[in-house]
Amino acid sequence: MTIYTTNGYACRFTGELVAKVVVIGGDFNPVTCSLTGPMVESALRELYFDRAFIGVNAVDEDRGIMTPGYPEAIKKRIVMQNSQASCVLADSSKFHVFSNVKVCDLEGFTVISDRRDSKIGERVKMITA
């Protein structure tokens, strides 16, 4: 298994790895420890994924999934477009709140969360852990 990520926290892992981890570099945001920008976008456009796991800041049945910044939204859209299946990772505190930038509508993926939500669950498949 190969894991591609733009999360800078992956560089801090010091334990034994079972999977190959590839960190895609770009402009570093120290607040989110995330990498974005043209270099990331270029690399992601050339990669295809069996399954994508996308972290988001907000999920709403009417406004879809959202993130605070446009560079993150672009990155998430590219990954979702180049994936056979996409899963959105959002704990229940992210339900029915809003963030600045819409990533996509609430359809075509699975939401993985700590709790099921009836309104969101009517629109997409949900898995709770």
Backbone bond lengths (Angstrom), bond angles and torsions (degrees), N, CA, C in turn:
res aa  C-N    CA-C-N  psi(-1)  N-CA   C-N-CA  omega(-1)  CA-C   N-CA-C  phi
1 M - - - 1.435 - - 1.524 108.11 -
2 T 1.334 114.77 139.60 1.453 121.47 175.48 1.521 108.29 -119.37
3 I 1.305 116.21 131.10 1.462 122.41 178.35 1.521 107.79 -110.82
4 Y 1.328 116.26 122.62 1.456 122.04 174.22 1.517 107.13 -102.07
5 T 1.318 117.25 134.42 1.459 120.42 -178.92 1.516 110.90 -145.89
6 T 1.317 114.74 155.62 1.464 121.56 171.81 1.519 109.09 -117.02
7 N 1.313 116.07 20.06 1.458 121.88 -179.64 1.526 108.74 -95.14
8 G 1.313 116.42 118.72 1.459 121.63 -178.42 1.518 114.21 -63.46
9 Y 1.335 117.62 -23.02 1.464 120.45 178.44 1.529 111.94 -62.27
10 A 1.313 117.26 -23.15 1.466 120.24 178.67 1.531 110.98 -61.92
11 C 1.313 117.27 -27.27 1.470 121.31 179.63 1.524 112.29 -72.21
12 R 1.312 117.14 -15.76 1.463 121.09 -177.61 1.524 112.33 -89.64
13 F 1.321 117.62 -8.92 1.462 120.79 -177.32 1.523 109.61 -68.87
14 T 1.327 116.45 129.54 1.465 119.78 -177.26 1.517 113.46 -120.34
15 G 1.322 118.34 -2.25 1.456 121.20 -178.84 1.518 112.04 -81.40
16 E 1.318 114.92 -176.05 1.459 121.39 178.21 1.529 109.40 -71.07
17 L 1.317 116.02 135.00 1.456 121.25 -179.78 1.524 110.17 -101.89
18 V 1.317 115.46 133.52 1.461 121.10 175.16 1.521 109.42 -91.79
19 A 1.328 117.10 -30.48 1.457 123.19 -179.33 1.525 109.96 -109.61
20 K 1.305 114.66 159.21 1.464 120.13 171.56 1.525 106.67 -79.86
21 V 1.333 118.11 132.62 1.462 122.40 179.90 1.526 108.25 -116.26
22 V 1.340 115.69 126.51 1.453 122.58 177.61 1.520 107.59 -116.53
23 V 1.329 116.81 118.35 1.456 121.80 177.35 1.523 107.26 -96.93
24 I 1.339 115.45 120.90 1.462 121.27 -178.97 1.526 108.11 -89.75
25 G 1.318 116.19 121.86 1.461 121.51 -172.93 1.512 114.67 -88.10
26 G 1.314 114.52 155.16 1.456 121.66 178.34 1.509 109.80 -176.23
27 D 1.322 116.55 -149.24 1.462 122.24 179.13 1.529 108.52 -74.78
28 F 1.333 116.39 127.29 1.468 121.51 -175.29 1.516 111.21 -90.95
29 N 1.333 116.01 129.99 1.462 122.45 173.99 1.531 106.94 -105.89
30 P 1.327 119.18 108.16 1.459 121.04 -176.13 1.534 113.87 -68.46
31 V 1.323 117.82 -21.41 1.463 120.56 179.18 1.527 110.59 -70.85
32 T 1.344 116.68 -44.20 1.469 121.11 -178.04 1.520 112.90 -100.79
33 C 1.312 116.77 -9.30 1.472 123.18 -175.41 1.534 110.44 57.85
34 S 1.318 114.77 36.87 1.453 121.71 -177.38 1.523 110.27 -115.14
35 L 1.325 115.55 152.09 1.454 122.44 178.85 1.524 109.09 -110.64
36 T 1.322 117.31 132.13 1.460 122.41 -178.99 1.514 109.56 -140.80
37 G 1.320 116.21 -177.74 1.457 121.11 173.36 1.506 113.61 109.77
38 P 1.330 116.22 -178.12 1.467 121.87 -174.39 1.528 114.35 -59.24
39 M 1.322 118.04 -36.66 1.471 119.54 179.79 1.520 110.87 -66.20
40 V 1.332 117.03 -42.25 1.461 121.37 177.64 1.525 109.81 -63.72
41 E 1.325 116.51 -48.12 1.465 120.90 -178.25 1.517 111.43 -60.05
42 S 1.314 117.29 -42.57 1.465 121.62 179.41 1.532 111.03 -61.77
43 A 1.315 116.27 -46.18 1.466 119.97 179.60 1.528 110.90 -64.03
44 L 1.329 117.06 -44.99 1.467 120.43 -177.46 1.523 112.69 -64.92
45 R 1.318 117.74 -32.29 1.474 120.37 179.01 1.527 111.86 -65.05
46 E 1.322 116.74 -21.37 1.460 120.68 -178.00 1.526 112.98 -100.28
47 L 1.310 117.15 3.25 1.466 121.46 -179.54 1.520 109.99 -111.66
48 Y 1.329 116.01 145.72 1.457 122.13 177.80 1.523 108.16 -126.71
49 F 1.315 115.88 142.61 1.457 121.17 -170.29 1.528 110.94 -126.35
50 D 1.333 114.85 144.37 1.462 119.42 172.33 1.523 109.50 -69.60
51 R 1.316 115.97 -47.34 1.467 121.17 -178.26 1.523 109.09 -144.23
52 A 1.325 115.49 136.47 1.459 121.36 177.97 1.525 109.18 -112.77
53 F 1.323 116.24 140.72 1.457 123.17 174.39 1.521 106.53 -118.01
54 I 1.333 115.80 112.14 1.456 122.45 -171.41 1.526 109.55 -113.26
55 G 1.317 117.30 120.14 1.456 121.34 173.90 1.522 110.01 -82.49
56 V 1.333 116.34 137.93 1.467 120.53 -179.46 1.521 110.12 -132.82
57 N 1.324 116.13 165.73 1.459 121.69 -178.67 1.512 113.66 -100.77
58 A 1.347 116.96 -18.23 1.456 119.92 -177.73 1.525 109.84 -155.63
59 V 1.353 114.80 143.16 1.462 121.81 176.93 1.526 107.30 -135.61
60 D 1.316 115.63 126.23 1.459 120.15 179.54 1.521 108.63 -140.74
61 E 1.318 116.54 140.42 1.469 119.93 -176.50 1.528 112.55 -64.43
62 D 1.319 118.85 -25.63 1.463 121.57 179.74 1.524 113.08 -96.76
63 R 1.318 117.51 -40.21 1.470 121.10 -175.55 1.537 113.44 -94.46
64 G 1.307 118.35 -8.07 1.457 121.06 177.17 1.513 112.47 84.90
65 I 1.350 115.82 -149.10 1.462 119.63 178.24 1.526 108.56 -103.64
66 M 1.331 113.97 144.45 1.468 119.89 -172.48 1.525 111.28 -136.95
67 T 1.318 114.11 159.81 1.455 123.08 178.03 1.536 107.61 -143.64
68 P 1.328 119.33 158.91 1.469 119.86 -175.05 1.525 116.05 -69.37
69 G 1.332 118.03 -29.28 1.458 119.05 -172.78 1.515 113.78 -127.11
70 Y 1.318 114.83 149.29 1.458 121.02 -179.71 1.534 113.06 -61.49
71 P 1.341 120.35 -42.24 1.473 119.41 179.28 1.537 112.79 -58.63
72 E 1.334 117.64 -38.13 1.466 120.50 177.33 1.525 110.89 -68.05
73 A 1.320 116.67 -38.99 1.463 120.17 179.69 1.527 111.05 -62.92
74 I 1.321 116.77 -43.68 1.471 120.74 178.78 1.518 110.26 -60.16
75 K 1.317 116.13 -47.14 1.465 121.86 -179.51 1.531 110.65 -58.27
76 K 1.317 117.32 -45.91 1.463 121.90 -179.13 1.532 111.32 -65.00
77 R 1.325 117.33 -39.85 1.472 120.88 178.18 1.522 111.28 -61.97
78 I 1.318 117.06 -44.98 1.470 120.94 -179.41 1.521 109.82 -60.45
79 V 1.325 116.69 -47.63 1.467 120.36 -178.90 1.530 110.76 -61.69
80 M 1.329 117.20 -43.86 1.464 120.29 -179.67 1.534 111.26 -64.45
81 Q 1.325 117.33 -39.06 1.462 120.85 178.83 1.524 111.69 -65.99
82 N 1.327 117.26 -31.87 1.462 121.38 -176.65 1.525 113.02 -96.81
83 S 1.315 117.51 18.05 1.461 121.64 -178.31 1.523 110.97 -117.79
84 Q 1.326 114.98 142.41 1.465 119.33 175.87 1.526 110.62 -67.93
85 A 1.325 117.01 -34.85 1.463 122.43 177.80 1.520 108.16 -146.61
86 S 1.332 115.55 144.09 1.458 120.05 179.95 1.518 110.53 -125.39
87 C 1.333 114.82 140.33 1.455 122.26 175.00 1.520 107.81 -120.56
88 V 1.316 115.43 133.37 1.456 121.39 177.05 1.522 107.74 -99.24
89 L 1.330 116.97 127.26 1.457 122.95 179.20 1.517 108.63 -99.12
90 A 1.346 116.22 116.83 1.461 119.79 -178.95 1.519 108.97 -154.41
91 D 1.332 117.13 118.16 1.459 118.09 174.24 1.530 108.37 -70.52
92 S 1.313 116.28 164.84 1.464 120.87 -172.23 1.533 114.02 -63.60
93 S 1.322 118.55 -17.74 1.466 119.72 176.25 1.525 111.44 -67.82
94 K 1.325 117.94 -13.74 1.465 122.85 179.99 1.529 112.29 -89.76
95 F 1.338 118.18 -6.62 1.457 121.81 -178.09 1.523 111.00 -77.60
96 H 1.325 115.64 135.71 1.471 123.83 174.06 1.525 112.89 60.78
97 V 1.331 115.56 29.25 1.457 121.08 170.30 1.526 106.73 -117.41
98 F 1.302 116.66 168.84 1.450 119.82 -176.15 1.513 110.75 -122.49
99 S 1.326 114.55 151.59 1.446 121.83 173.56 1.527 106.87 -131.43
100 N 1.305 117.98 173.67 1.460 122.16 -169.05 1.521 115.95 -68.87
101 V 1.348 118.31 -37.13 1.465 120.36 -169.68 1.527 110.69 -125.02
102 K 1.319 115.43 128.95 1.464 121.28 176.49 1.522 109.51 -76.91
103 V 1.329 116.04 130.61 1.462 121.50 175.19 1.523 109.09 -87.34
104 C 1.329 116.48 -51.10 1.458 121.17 -179.32 1.526 109.73 -166.70
105 D 1.331 115.25 170.31 1.452 120.62 175.38 1.518 110.53 -69.25
106 L 1.301 115.57 166.22 1.464 121.63 -177.41 1.528 109.17 -89.75
107 E 1.325 115.87 75.07 1.458 120.80 175.65 1.521 109.36 -167.02
108 G 1.325 115.10 153.45 1.450 119.58 175.25 1.517 115.51 88.46
109 F 1.320 118.71 9.48 1.459 120.78 177.88 1.515 109.50 -148.09
110 T 1.315 116.62 176.39 1.455 123.99 177.33 1.519 108.75 -108.74
111 V 1.330 116.53 137.54 1.465 121.24 175.21 1.524 107.86 -99.20
112 I 1.315 116.46 125.53 1.465 122.71 175.54 1.518 106.95 -106.49
113 S 1.339 116.26 123.57 1.460 120.63 -174.80 1.522 110.69 -149.36
114 D 1.317 115.48 175.29 1.459 121.46 177.62 1.522 112.22 -83.58
115 R 1.345 116.72 -13.85 1.461 120.58 -176.61 1.526 109.69 -150.20
116 R 1.309 116.33 145.63 1.460 121.22 176.72 1.531 109.27 -80.84
117 D 1.321 115.58 146.08 1.453 122.03 175.77 1.526 107.61 -123.87
118 S 1.322 117.29 126.91 1.462 120.45 -173.91 1.526 112.50 -65.04
119 K 1.317 118.67 -41.64 1.467 120.78 -178.62 1.525 111.58 -67.90
120 I 1.322 116.64 -45.35 1.467 120.26 178.75 1.525 109.75 -68.95
121 G 1.339 116.52 -38.91 1.457 121.48 179.69 1.519 114.31 -63.73
122 E 1.319 117.79 -21.58 1.466 121.31 174.98 1.518 111.14 -71.04
123 R 1.327 117.71 -24.21 1.466 122.33 -174.01 1.525 113.65 -100.27
124 V 1.343 116.79 -32.43 1.470 120.65 -177.83 1.526 109.86 -139.09
125 K 1.305 114.62 162.42 1.457 120.33 173.49 1.530 108.25 -70.55
126 M 1.340 116.45 139.77 1.454 120.52 178.26 1.525 109.73 -124.86
127 I 1.321 115.59 141.78 1.462 123.54 173.26 1.518 106.86 -122.30
128 T 1.318 117.35 130.13 1.460 120.12 177.39 1.515 109.60 -111.55
129 A 1.314 114.22 145.67 1.464 119.88 -179.00 1.522 109.70 -125.67
